[in-house]
Amino acid sequence: MSNRLTKIFMAAALSLGAIASLADDTTPNLVKDGGMEVWKEIGPEESLYYYNKLKKLQVSFTDEGKILKPSAYEQGGISVVQRESDDVYSGNYSLRLKSSRFYFFSAAGPAYTDVRQGDIYVVRFMAKGSGNARMRLEVYKNRTHIGRGYTLELRGKPIPDKWTPIEQRILVGQTSPDKIYPGLEATGEMLIDDVFVGRVLRKDEQTGPKKVPKEYDTRIAFASAATRAPAIDGRLDDAGWKAATVFSGFRLAHEQTLLAPQQASFRVLSDESAIYLGIEIILPDAQRIRGELGVPSREDKAGDVYTDQHSVEVFIQPPGQARYVQYVVSLNGCQWDGVGMDKTWNGQWQHAVSVGDDRWFLEVMIPAADVKLQKITAAEGWRLNVVDNKDGNYATWSAVGNNYHTPFAFGSLATRDFPSWRAAKLQGWTAQRAKAAAQADQLGLMVADRLEQADKFTRGLPQTPAGEQADWKTVTRTYALMNFVDTVYRVMNAEMQYASWFAEE
């Protein structure tokens, strides 16, 4: 074995414990939909070659006599390859398999070609049946097979009557590889579901926590007008969500001067009847994690279950109220609500969750009645915080310190869209400048230079090109700068008010 290869193996062995604890620090799943959800219908007219090849196996047929082929299937010593819908781990289908080798060629995307010597891959899948199951990585260079990945670790063994997780760590040790093909080996007949193959992030891809930039330290969100209330189905595909600004900038809860490495995001809509939040949480292998979530930790009240396993917390306080409301929804659909620290309160809110391969989505509808309002009007002064909890690892949108129940530290929310808020501010300042100039002349105050500087500063504010939507960083920076201009005008107005009192005497 070469010295370089020996060093790679030693480094891999030394870091194995760290890799096991950081299994989610990987690329997204390279196998689309876990390899089991998409099945192609094959008839003689589509592909006589595949039809005749598959017909020799124990397969599933459609009512029209076409053969169902999983998207992942390519070749191998297979005798059984059937679609199973009655016994699945998650989703709609699993794979009933009896095979010496089951390749995932056709599931491969561009990520399979991004291969380097020393790469480590994390493999996870669910299995149920007799025999053994494992993944093999076939390594290629310039279309030539140069070997297989080295299994550093293999955990789990299929059980006949229970879905069991199988997990591997596989090292690519060959020199100058350019492609890998994952291949699933299975002895005996078993069910397979939710295949995950992800590469552990390399050092040059890993990004540690970054400081929250001062220019984005303020937390502000604007609610776009919901011309039509979104369907609360956990999917952010309504037209209103697509037009709304996406806000982010979540902080690590244990050190709130640092940005969380995996950034959640949310959008806000409002109409007279409700405020709507659409939240997106990055979570590698989200489908598997949802399936593994067990019984909630404890029941606090009838119908409500609080859980700190992969959940989102929303805190909201209307303008002029000391009362604030907390809503909690977990990845597996548990809910909790309360007013301040009062957990006996039950709101009329609605929520829905949907789960993708590497993220999950939450929609929340907060009716006006929950926040003691007759209707939601266009206003500033709302307070809001959103907390992303990844199994006890919290990230908070606003810097609330050690206590999330500190409404004065929540971020700000305006129930109007940013462009109209900005336009109203600019229009108001134009009127203020004219008024201040006239009053200053009457009172003998010298404010012309300050008014000119304020106007010049205003003209230099960030601009969003026509037809484009400002991102949250531009919105946050512009909001902070415009608050500064507001302060300039308030100070001048106070000076003139003070001077007018003496003039009257």
WOPE-V257024 format. One record per residue. N is the residue number from 1. RES is the residue in three letters. PSI is psi in radians with two decimals (NA if undefined). BURIAL is + if it has 24 or more other ideal C-beta (glycine too) atoms within 12 Angstrom, else -. D_LAST is the distance of its C-alpha to the last C-alpha in Angstrom with 2 decimals. Layout:
((N RES PSI BURIAL D_LAST) (N RES PSI BURIAL D_LAST))
This chain:
((1 MET 2.36 - 97.04) (2 SER 2.76 - 95.00) (3 ASN -0.69 - 92.63) (4 ARG -0.75 - 89.65) (5 LEU -0.67 - 90.70) (6 THR -0.75 - 91.32) (7 LYS -0.66 - 87.78) (8 ILE -0.78 + 86.39) (9 PHE -0.72 + 88.34) (10 MET -0.74 - 87.29) (11 ALA -0.70 - 83.62) (12 ALA -0.73 + 83.90) (13 ALA -0.72 - 85.60) (14 LEU -0.57 - 83.05) (15 SER 0.06 - 80.12) (16 LEU -0.71 + 81.72) (17 GLY -0.71 - 79.96) (18 ALA -0.69 - 76.58) (19 ILE -0.69 + 77.52) (20 ALA -0.62 - 78.56) (21 SER -0.24 - 75.18) (22 LEU 0.69 - 73.39) (23 ALA -0.39 + 75.55) (24 ASP 0.00 + 72.59) (25 ASP 1.06 + 71.55) (26 THR 3.01 + 73.69) (27 THR 2.89 + 73.63) (28 PRO 2.89 + 73.47) (29 ASN 2.22 + 76.78) (30 LEU -0.25 + 79.24) (31 VAL 1.98 + 81.26) (32 LYS 2.27 + 79.69) (33 ASP 0.52 + 79.06) (34 GLY 0.14 + 81.12) (35 GLY -0.06 + 84.15) (36 MET -0.23 + 85.03) (37 GLU -0.46 + 82.82) (38 VAL 2.08 - 84.05) (39 TRP 2.29 + 87.73) (40 LYS 2.43 + 89.35) (41 GLU 2.13 + 92.05) (42 ILE 2.11 + 95.15) (43 GLY 2.91 - 97.96) (44 PRO -0.58 - 100.96) (45 GLU -0.48 - 99.24) (46 GLU -0.87 - 96.22) (47 SER 1.73 - 98.15) (48 LEU -0.60 - 101.83) (49 TYR -0.94 - 101.81) (50 TYR -0.65 + 99.14) (51 TYR -0.84 + 100.54) (52 ASN -0.62 - 104.02) (53 LYS -0.77 - 102.69) (54 LEU -0.53 + 100.53) (55 LYS -0.37 - 103.20) (56 LYS -0.22 - 105.35) (57 LEU 2.98 + 102.72) (58 GLN 1.83 - 101.60) (59 VAL 3.10 + 98.55) (60 SER 2.52 + 96.42) (61 PHE 2.64 - 97.00) (62 THR 3.01 - 94.92) (63 ASP -0.41 - 96.36) (64 GLU 0.07 - 97.41) (65 GLY 0.14 - 99.43) (66 LYS 2.63 - 97.09) (67 ILE 2.37 + 96.71) (68 LEU 2.11 + 93.33) (69 LYS 2.17 + 92.56) (70 PRO 2.61 + 89.59) (71 SER -0.40 + 87.29) (72 ALA -0.29 + 88.16) (73 TYR 2.41 + 91.94) (74 GLU -1.06 + 93.92) (75 GLN 3.09 + 97.17) (76 GLY 2.99 + 98.90) (77 GLY 1.31 - 101.66) (78 ILE 2.42 + 100.29) (79 SER -0.50 - 102.28) (80 VAL 2.18 + 99.51) (81 VAL 1.59 + 96.20) (82 GLN 2.62 + 94.89) (83 ARG 2.23 + 91.56) (84 GLU 2.20 + 90.76) (85 SER -0.27 - 88.26) (86 ASP -0.48 - 89.26) (87 ASP 1.65 + 88.74) (88 VAL 2.73 + 85.68) (89 TYR -0.78 + 83.23) (90 SER 2.87 + 80.23) (91 GLY -2.74 + 79.75) (92 ASN -0.52 - 82.45) (93 TYR 2.69 + 85.49) (94 SER 3.10 + 87.28) (95 LEU 2.16 + 90.38) (96 ARG 2.09 + 93.80) (97 LEU 2.39 + 95.48) (98 LYS 2.02 + 98.80) (99 SER 2.54 + 98.88) (100 SER -0.45 - 99.97) (101 ARG 2.26 + 97.18) (102 PHE 1.80 + 94.40) (103 TYR 2.64 + 92.46) (104 PHE 0.72 + 88.89) (105 PHE -1.00 + 89.53) (106 SER -0.16 - 87.98) (107 ALA -0.16 + 84.87) (108 ALA 2.42 + 84.19) (109 GLY -2.91 - 81.24) (110 PRO -0.49 - 80.00) (111 ALA -0.43 - 78.95) (112 TYR -0.34 + 82.62) (113 THR -0.15 - 83.11) (114 ASP 1.33 - 80.34) (115 VAL 2.39 + 82.69) (116 ARG 2.69 + 82.95) (117 GLN 2.32 + 85.31) (118 GLY -0.10 + 83.86) (119 ASP 2.51 + 81.91) (120 ILE 2.29 + 81.91) (121 TYR 2.41 + 81.82) (122 VAL 2.22 + 80.84) (123 VAL 2.31 + 82.96) (124 ARG 2.46 + 82.44) (125 PHE 2.87 + 84.19) (126 MET 2.40 + 85.29) (127 ALA 2.64 + 89.00) (128 LYS 2.06 + 91.22) (129 GLY -2.93 + 95.01) (130 SER 2.82 - 97.94) (131 GLY -2.80 + 98.56) (132 ASN 2.78 - 96.11) (133 ALA 2.42 + 93.34) (134 ARG 2.83 + 91.66) (135 MET 2.47 + 90.04) (136 ARG 2.45 + 91.65) (137 LEU 1.98 + 89.93) (138 GLU 2.19 + 92.32) (139 VAL 2.35 + 91.20) (140 TYR 2.69 + 91.97) (141 LYS 2.11 - 91.81) (142 ASN 0.82 - 92.57) (143 ARG 0.13 - 94.06) (144 THR 2.29 - 96.38) (145 HIS 2.14 - 96.32) (146 ILE 0.14 + 95.81) (147 GLY -2.99 - 95.61) (148 ARG 2.72 + 93.61) (149 GLY 2.64 + 90.48) (150 TYR 2.14 + 91.09) (151 THR 1.94 + 90.04) (152 LEU -0.57 + 88.10) (153 GLU 2.45 + 87.55) (154 LEU 2.12 + 88.72) (155 ARG 2.50 - 87.51) (156 GLY 2.63 - 88.65) (157 LYS 2.34 - 91.86) (158 PRO 2.53 + 92.30) (159 ILE 2.39 - 93.21) (160 PRO -0.69 - 95.28) (161 ASP 0.32 - 93.14) (162 LYS 2.34 - 89.64) (163 TRP 2.25 + 87.19) (164 THR 2.33 + 86.86) (165 PRO 2.35 + 84.52) (166 ILE 2.32 + 86.33) (167 GLU 2.41 + 84.42) (168 GLN 2.72 + 85.55) (169 ARG 2.20 + 84.32) (170 ILE 2.27 + 86.31) (171 LEU 2.33 + 86.37) (172 VAL 1.86 + 87.24) (173 GLY -0.08 + 89.10) (174 GLN 2.72 + 90.99) (175 THR 2.29 - 90.37) (176 SER 0.86 - 88.33) (177 PRO 2.70 + 88.26) (178 ASP -0.04 - 86.66) (179 LYS 2.55 + 87.08) (180 ILE 2.61 + 87.69) (181 TYR 1.96 + 89.19) (182 PRO 2.43 + 88.54) (183 GLY 2.18 + 91.64) (184 LEU 2.17 + 91.85) (185 GLU 2.42 + 95.12) (186 ALA 2.16 + 96.25) (187 THR 2.43 - 99.53) (188 GLY 3.12 + 100.45) (189 GLU 2.32 + 98.66) (190 MET 2.95 + 95.00) (191 LEU 2.46 + 91.68) (192 ILE 2.44 + 88.96) (193 ASP 2.75 + 85.28) (194 ASP 1.08 + 81.91) (195 VAL 2.29 + 83.09) (196 PHE 2.21 + 80.45) (197 VAL 2.00 + 81.16) (198 GLY 2.47 + 78.29) (199 ARG 2.33 + 78.30) (200 VAL 2.32 + 76.50) (201 LEU 2.36 + 73.71) (202 ARG 2.90 - 74.71) (203 LYS -0.68 - 72.77) (204 ASP -0.13 - 71.36) (205 GLU -0.33 - 70.15) (206 GLN 2.36 - 68.55) (207 THR 2.06 - 64.85) (208 GLY 3.03 - 63.31) (209 PRO 2.43 - 59.81) (210 LYS 2.64 - 57.08) (211 LYS 2.53 - 53.60) (212 VAL 2.04 + 50.83) (213 PRO 2.44 - 49.19) (214 LYS -0.60 - 45.50) (215 GLU -0.28 - 44.72) (216 TYR 0.31 + 46.34) (217 ASP -0.60 - 45.10) (218 THR 2.53 + 42.66) (219 ARG 1.96 + 44.44) (220 ILE 2.42 + 43.49) (221 ALA 2.54 + 45.68) (222 PHE 2.40 + 45.24) (223 ALA 2.14 + 47.25) (224 SER 2.66 + 48.94) (225 ALA 2.27 + 49.32) (226 ALA 1.68 + 52.69) (227 THR -0.42 - 53.93) (228 ARG 2.24 - 56.93) (229 ALA 2.30 + 57.06) (230 PRO 2.60 + 59.31) (231 ALA 2.23 - 62.56) (232 ILE 1.47 + 62.30) (233 ASP 0.12 - 65.56) (234 GLY 0.07 + 64.61) (235 ARG 2.24 - 65.04) (236 LEU 0.95 + 62.15) (237 ASP 0.06 - 63.91) (238 ASP 2.70 + 61.80) (239 ALA -0.64 - 60.11) (240 GLY -0.71 + 56.64) (241 TRP -0.69 + 57.42) (242 LYS -0.50 - 58.74) (243 ALA -0.21 + 55.51) (244 ALA 2.60 + 53.18) (245 THR 2.41 + 51.84) (246 VAL 2.10 + 53.80) (247 PHE 2.51 + 51.63) (248 SER -2.71 + 53.03) (249 GLY 0.65 + 52.27) (250 PHE 2.51 + 53.70) (251 ARG 2.61 + 53.59) (252 LEU 2.28 + 56.33) (253 ALA -0.61 + 55.40) (254 HIS -0.24 - 56.75) (255 GLU 1.60 - 54.84) (256 GLN 0.12 + 51.87) (257 THR -0.07 - 51.14) (258 LEU 2.49 - 54.43) (259 LEU 2.49 + 55.29) (260 ALA 2.42 + 58.20) (261 PRO -0.69 + 61.34) (262 GLN 1.94 + 62.07) (263 GLN 2.09 + 58.96) (264 ALA 2.94 + 58.47) (265 SER 2.80 + 56.37) (266 PHE 2.79 + 54.80) (267 ARG 2.69 + 53.42) (268 VAL 2.34 + 51.11) (269 LEU 2.76 + 51.25) (270 SER 2.62 + 49.39) (271 ASP -3.01 + 49.59) (272 GLU -0.44 - 48.22) (273 SER -0.39 + 50.90) (274 ALA 2.88 + 51.08) (275 ILE 2.40 + 50.35) (276 TYR 2.35 + 53.44) (277 LEU 2.33 + 54.24) (278 GLY 1.99 + 57.20) (279 ILE 2.38 + 58.07) (280 GLU 2.15 + 60.74) (281 ILE 2.10 + 62.23) (282 ILE 2.21 + 64.56) (283 LEU 1.69 + 67.60) (284 PRO 2.38 + 70.92) (285 ASP 0.77 + 73.87) (286 ALA -0.63 + 71.64) (287 GLN -0.82 + 74.56) (288 ARG -0.73 + 76.60) (289 ILE -0.72 + 73.73) (290 ARG -0.72 + 72.97) (291 GLY -0.50 + 76.65) (292 GLU -0.20 + 76.69) (293 LEU 2.22 + 73.71) (294 GLY -2.75 - 75.23) (295 VAL 2.35 - 74.33) (296 PRO 2.65 + 70.61) (297 SER -0.74 - 69.87) (298 ARG 2.70 - 68.76) (299 GLU 2.23 - 67.67) (300 ASP -0.52 + 64.37) (301 LYS 2.91 - 64.58) (302 ALA 2.21 - 66.67) (303 GLY -0.24 - 66.46) (304 ASP 2.36 + 64.28) (305 VAL 2.15 + 65.67) (306 TYR 2.28 + 63.58) (307 THR 2.47 + 65.26) (308 ASP 0.36 + 64.22) (309 GLN 1.82 + 66.93) (310 HIS 1.34 + 65.54) (311 SER 2.95 + 62.58) (312 VAL 2.35 + 59.11) (313 GLU 2.39 + 56.08) (314 VAL 2.19 + 53.06) (315 PHE 2.32 + 49.82) (316 ILE 2.43 + 47.14) (317 GLN 2.18 + 43.85) (318 PRO 2.83 + 41.81) (319 PRO 2.41 + 38.03) (320 GLY 0.08 - 36.15) (321 GLN 2.53 - 39.33) (322 ALA -0.38 - 40.52) (323 ARG 2.33 - 44.04) (324 TYR 2.73 + 46.10) (325 VAL 2.51 + 49.70) (326 GLN 2.34 + 52.53) (327 TYR 2.43 + 55.58) (328 VAL 2.31 + 58.67) (329 VAL 2.33 + 61.68) (330 SER 2.90 + 64.68) (331 LEU -0.62 + 67.02) (332 ASN 0.33 + 69.71) (333 GLY 0.08 + 67.47) (334 CYS 2.63 + 66.45) (335 GLN 2.75 + 63.04) (336 TRP 2.54 + 60.51) (337 ASP 2.75 + 57.10) (338 GLY 2.79 + 54.58) (339 VAL 1.98 + 50.99) (340 GLY -2.20 - 49.55) (341 MET 0.11 - 52.28) (342 ASP 1.86 - 53.71) (343 LYS 0.00 + 57.04) (344 THR -0.22 - 58.11) (345 TRP 2.48 + 55.95) (346 ASN 2.17 - 57.79) (347 GLY 3.12 + 56.05) (348 GLN 0.28 - 57.26) (349 TRP 2.84 + 57.03) (350 GLN 2.70 + 59.90) (351 HIS 2.80 + 61.27) (352 ALA 2.57 + 64.27) (353 VAL 2.47 + 65.81) (354 SER 2.69 + 68.10) (355 VAL 2.27 + 69.89) (356 GLY -2.94 + 70.99) (357 ASP -0.73 + 73.13) (358 ASP 0.38 + 70.41) (359 ARG 2.87 + 67.30) (360 TRP 2.80 + 66.23) (361 PHE 2.51 + 63.68) (362 LEU 2.27 + 61.55) (363 GLU 2.36 + 59.77) (364 VAL 2.29 + 57.36) (365 MET 2.07 + 55.88) (366 ILE 1.84 + 52.92) (367 PRO 2.72 + 52.35) (368 ALA -0.62 + 48.93) (369 ALA -0.58 - 50.26) (370 ASP -0.50 + 50.87) (371 VAL 0.40 + 47.16) (372 LYS 0.71 + 46.12) (373 LEU 2.63 + 44.89) (374 GLN -0.67 - 46.00) (375 LYS 2.81 - 46.02) (376 ILE 2.13 + 45.03) (377 THR 2.90 + 42.18) (378 ALA 2.00 - 40.90) (379 ALA 2.70 + 38.42) (380 GLU 3.11 + 37.40) (381 GLY -0.06 - 37.07) (382 TRP 2.64 + 40.74) (383 ARG 2.44 + 42.39) (384 LEU 2.46 + 46.00) (385 ASN 2.53 + 48.71) (386 VAL 2.33 + 52.38) (387 VAL 2.25 + 55.02) (388 ASP 2.02 + 58.44) (389 ASN 1.93 + 61.04) (390 LYS 1.52 + 64.37) (391 ASP 0.86 - 66.56) (392 GLY -0.12 - 64.12) (393 ASN 1.79 + 62.70) (394 TYR 2.54 + 59.11) (395 ALA 2.30 + 56.71) (396 THR 2.42 + 53.13) (397 TRP -0.81 + 50.84) (398 SER 2.69 + 47.64) (399 ALA 1.75 + 47.41) (400 VAL 0.08 + 47.40) (401 GLY -2.55 - 48.98) (402 ASN -0.10 - 51.76) (403 ASN 1.98 - 50.64) (404 TYR -0.35 + 50.66) (405 HIS 0.99 + 48.84) (406 THR 1.43 - 45.40) (407 PRO -0.50 + 43.47) (408 PHE -0.32 - 40.32) (409 ALA -0.05 + 42.65) (410 PHE 2.80 + 44.17) (411 GLY 3.04 + 43.70) (412 SER 2.61 + 41.47) (413 LEU 2.31 + 42.84) (414 ALA 2.23 + 41.45) (415 THR 0.99 + 43.39) (416 ARG 2.77 + 43.30) (417 ASP 2.73 + 45.17) (418 PHE -0.78 + 43.83) (419 PRO -0.73 + 44.08) (420 SER -0.63 - 41.97) (421 TRP -0.77 + 39.37) (422 ARG -0.77 + 39.23) (423 ALA -0.70 - 39.01) (424 ALA -0.69 - 36.11) (425 LYS -0.83 + 34.17) (426 LEU -0.72 + 34.83) (427 GLN -0.71 - 33.80) (428 GLY -0.67 - 30.51) (429 TRP -0.62 + 29.73) (430 THR -0.76 - 30.47) (431 ALA -0.67 - 27.86) (432 GLN -0.69 + 25.32) (433 ARG -0.75 + 26.01) (434 ALA -0.74 - 25.48) (435 LYS -0.77 - 22.18) (436 ALA -0.69 + 20.95) (437 ALA -0.74 + 22.16) (438 ALA -0.79 - 20.37) (439 GLN -0.65 + 16.94) (440 ALA -0.70 + 17.45) (441 ASP -0.75 - 18.26) (442 GLN -0.61 - 15.09) (443 LEU -0.07 - 12.95) (444 GLY 0.49 - 15.50) (445 LEU 2.57 + 16.96) (446 MET 1.60 - 20.71) (447 VAL 0.03 + 22.28) (448 ALA -0.72 - 25.18) (449 ASP -0.71 - 27.68) (450 ARG -0.66 + 26.85) (451 LEU -0.69 + 27.11) (452 GLU -0.75 - 30.42) (453 GLN -0.70 - 31.69) (454 ALA -0.70 + 30.85) (455 ASP -0.71 + 32.68) (456 LYS -0.74 - 35.59) (457 PHE -0.70 - 35.84) (458 THR -0.73 + 35.92) (459 ARG -0.38 - 38.73) (460 GLY 0.06 - 40.70) (461 LEU 2.61 + 40.75) (462 PRO 2.41 - 44.33) (463 GLN 2.52 - 45.90) (464 THR 2.13 - 48.65) (465 PRO 2.57 - 51.23) (466 ALA 2.35 - 51.60) (467 GLY -0.16 - 54.07) (468 GLU 2.79 - 53.82) (469 GLN 2.31 - 52.25) (470 ALA 2.42 + 50.02) (471 ASP 2.96 - 51.55) (472 TRP -0.54 + 49.73) (473 LYS -0.75 + 49.10) (474 THR -0.75 + 47.39) (475 VAL -0.81 + 45.35) (476 THR -0.82 + 44.34) (477 ARG -0.77 + 43.43) (478 THR -0.73 + 41.47) (479 TYR -0.80 + 39.59) (480 ALA -0.74 + 38.53) (481 LEU -0.68 + 37.45) (482 MET -0.53 + 35.45) (483 ASN -0.62 - 33.69) (484 PHE -0.77 + 32.68) (485 VAL -0.70 + 31.23) (486 ASP -0.73 + 29.35) (487 THR -0.69 - 27.82) (488 VAL -0.81 + 26.75) (489 TYR -0.63 + 24.88) (490 ARG -0.70 - 23.31) (491 VAL -0.78 - 22.01) (492 MET -0.72 + 20.55) (493 ASN -0.67 + 18.95) (494 ALA -0.69 - 17.41) (495 GLU -0.75 - 16.06) (496 MET -0.61 + 14.51) (497 GLN -0.73 - 13.05) (498 TYR -0.77 - 11.58) (499 ALA -0.62 - 10.26) (500 SER -0.56 - 8.80) (501 TRP -0.72 - 6.71) (502 PHE -0.59 - 5.19) (503 ALA -0.59 - 5.44) (504 GLU -0.52 - 3.81) (505 GLU NA - 0.00))
